[in-house]
Amino acid sequence: MKNTVLTFKEAKEQGTKITMLTAYDYSMAKIVDEAGINSILVGDSLGMVCLGYKDTLSVTMEDMLHHTKAVTRGAKNALVVADMPFMSYQTSVYDAVVNAGRLIKEGGAAAVKLEGGSSVAEQIKAIVSASIPVVGHLGLTPQSVNSFGGFKVQGKTQEAAQKLTEDAKIIEEAGAFAVVLECVPAELAKIITSKLSIPTIGIGAGKGCDGQVLVYQDMLGMFSDFKPKFVKQYANIGGIMTDAIKQYIVETNSGAFPAKENEFKIDHSIIEKLY
């Protein structure tokens, strides 16, 4: 079944959990989509897991368009959400609408995601007014890593918890159809979820959210630079890949690969005429 903003709304109303995973290329998008995921996030996390940056700040609009195009070619049923990269929407409402429009028109995404609360409410309103669905993002917003002083849990003080709750309502009122809560204490995330009519998608925010999202390289053991506390590793695909590559090296060096079944044949009379 094709997932849309309406199926997100229905899931919230019916108490059905929403599943979301990242993907950054055609092949992975097909695998994730065929597994039955509700939504694929083309995250600016690609800067770290695909491009080797230390954070997400260096990711450009061209990067996001390149990867979003690939993902939307592979996803048939999942709702594809594309991240708006750093400085693609903070500069002005006009820039926000133009860049969101590019991710939809050129990238083929069904929705965009941007970070922040009250500070980006006008951008969210304008993007939604342009008929582009928006997902908000609160808590640990990676594009603000320098302001936070690192990747840290957010909302742990009374003032910070109150601000997160208020920002979530502001995002809802601005027209977002969902909001990601990242690295937020589980009890606080549950309270915020109960106060909103739009679904919350948690990442390090406990089971009280309406859905969950993870970076696929994290949950499959394919990214070893660091492992966030909130990640559950469902398989060690990275280890399997390493073992397979090592075996390929061994067989190539020994001559076991390629074997006869991996070769193409030619009529021997043609070969004889070459001499």
N, C-alpha and C positions, 0 to 999 in steps of 0.2 A: 504494500500500500504506500502511495506517495505521501511523504510527510510534508506538512505545511505549517504556517503560523497557526492555522485553525486547529490542527491536531495537537499542537503544543497547548493551546487553550483548553481543549477537551481533556487532555491528560491531567492538567491541573484540577479541573472540575471533577474528574472521575477518580482522582487519587492514584493514577497510573504513573509510574516512574518513567522519566525521559532519559534515554541513553545518548551520549555524545562522545565521539572520539575525534582526534585530529587525523588529518591526512594531508599530504603535500604533493602527491603525484598520482598519475592515472592508475597504475597497478595497485597501489595500496587503497585508493578510493574504491576500486572495484571489489577488493576483498572485504573491506569494512562494510560497504553497501550491501553486498550479497549475504553478509552475516546477519543482516537485519537491524542495523543501528538506526536510530531515529534521526540523528543529525551528525554531519561531519563539519568540524571546525577547521578551516584553513587558517591556522594560528600564526601570528608573527613569531611564535616559538620556533618557527622554521629557521630563524636567524641563529639559534643555538644548536638545534638538533640536525639541521641540514647544511647550514653555511659556516658553522664553527665560530660564530661570534660569542662574546662573553655574556651578552644580554640581547634584548630585542630592539634596542634603540637604533641600530644601524640598518634595519630592514626598511626598504623603500617601497613606494607604490608599484614600481616596476617588478620588484621581487614578488609582491603579493599578487599582482595580476598574472604573472608567469605561472605561479603555482596554483592559483585559483582556476585558471583555464584548464589545467591538467586534471584537477580534481573533478570539475564539473563534467568533463568528458567521461569520467568513470563512474560517477554516482547517478543512479537512476531513480532511487526511491528516497534516499536520505535528504534532509533539508541541509543545503550547503550554506554555511555562514562564513564570511570572510572577515578577518581582522582588518581594521583600519590602522595602518602603521603610524608610528610616532611622527608628529608634526603634519599629518595629512588632514587633521580636523581641528587641532588646537589653535591654529592661526586665525581662522575666521569661520563664520557660519557659511559663507559662500564656498570656501575651500572644502569644508566638510561635505556639503551637498554634491559638489563636483566630483570629489574623490569617491564618495559613496556610490555615485552614479556610475563611475568607471568600473567599480568592482561588480556591479550588477550588469551593465551593458556590455563591457568588454570581457569581464571575467566569468560571467554567467552565474554568479552567486545568487541565492534567493534572499539573502539578508546580510547585513554587516554588523560587526561588533566594535564598540569603542569603549574606552576606559574613562572612568570618572563619574562623579555625581552631579551636584548642583552646577559645577563649573562648565559642564557640557550639556546642560539641559536645553539651551537654545539650539545647539547643534542637532540634538536628537529630535526636537520638535520640527526643525526645518527639513531634516532628512525624511522623517515620517510623512511630512506634508508633501514631499516629492514622491510619495507612494513607494518608499523603500523601507522594508521592515528592519527594525533595529533591536539588537541585543545589548543590554548594558553590561558593565563589568565593575564590580566593587570589591573592596578588601585590599589584598595585595595586587595592585595593578602594576605589572612589570615595567611599563613605560615610565613609571614614577619612582623607579628603584633608587635613583640618586637622591630624591627628596626623602625617601624612607630610610636611607642609610643602609640599604641592603635588602635581601629577600626575607622579610620578617612577617610574622602573624600580625594581623591588624584587628582593631576593635577590642583590645584587652582592657582599656580603661573605660570608666563610665562616660567620659566625654567622647571618646572615640566610638564607643558602641552606639551612643545616641546619634552621632553624626552619620554612621553607617545606616542606621535605621531610617533617618530622615532622608538621606540621599537615595535610598531604595524607593521610597515613596515618590520622591521628585522624579526619578527615572520613569517610574510607572506612569505618573501624571503627564510626563513629556511625550509618552506614546510608545515606549519600548514594549515589546511583546514578551520579553524574558530578560533575566539578569543573571550573570555569572557571579557567584560569591567565591572568592579565592582566599585561602588561608585565613578563615574567620572561625573563631571558637564555635563549636558545634551547637551549644545552647543558644548563642546569639543568632546563628544562621537559622535555627528552627523558629525563633521568634520573628525574625524578618520575613521568613517564608509564610508564616501564619497571618502576617499583616498585609500581604500583597495578593492581588487577584491574578497577577501574572506569575508564571513559574520561575523558580530559582534553580539554577544549575550549579551544583557545588563542585569545587576542586579543593580538597583540604578543608571542607566546611561541614563535615558530618553527614549522617544519613537522614537528617530532618529536611534536607532540601528536596525539591520536586524532581530532581534528576542529578546526574553525575557526568563529569567530563574528565578525561585523562589524555595525556600525550601518549600516542601509541608506542613510541620508542621506549618510554618509561615502563609501561605495563607489560611490554614484551622483552624487556631486558636488552634493548638494542642501543641504549645511551648510557655510557659508563662514567661520564665526567662527574656526575653526582646523582644521588637518588633522594628525592624529597620524601619526607616522613609520610606524607599522605598517599604515596603510591603503593599499590599492591601489584607485585610482579606475577602475572598470570602464566608466564612461560619465559624460559631463557632462550629466546630465539637468537640472541646475539651469540651465545655459546654454541648453538647448533650451527650457525653460519660459519663461525671460526673453525669448528671441527671439519666442516665440509670443505672449506677452502684449503685447509691443511692437507686433507685427503687428496684433493685435486692436485696439489703441488707434488705430493708423493707419487701419485700415479703418472703424472706427466714426466717426472724425472726417471721413473722406472720403465716407462714405455707401456704401462698397462692401459693408459689412455692416450690417444683414442684407440678403442678396440675395433674389430672388424665391423661390428654393428653400427659404429659411428662414422664409417667411411662410405664414400660413393664409388660405384663401379663404372668401368668403361670397357667396351668391347676390346678384347685383346688384339684383334686384327688391326685396330686403329693404332695401338701402341707399337706394333711391329713395323708399321709404315713410317714411324718417326725415326727409325734407325737407318 
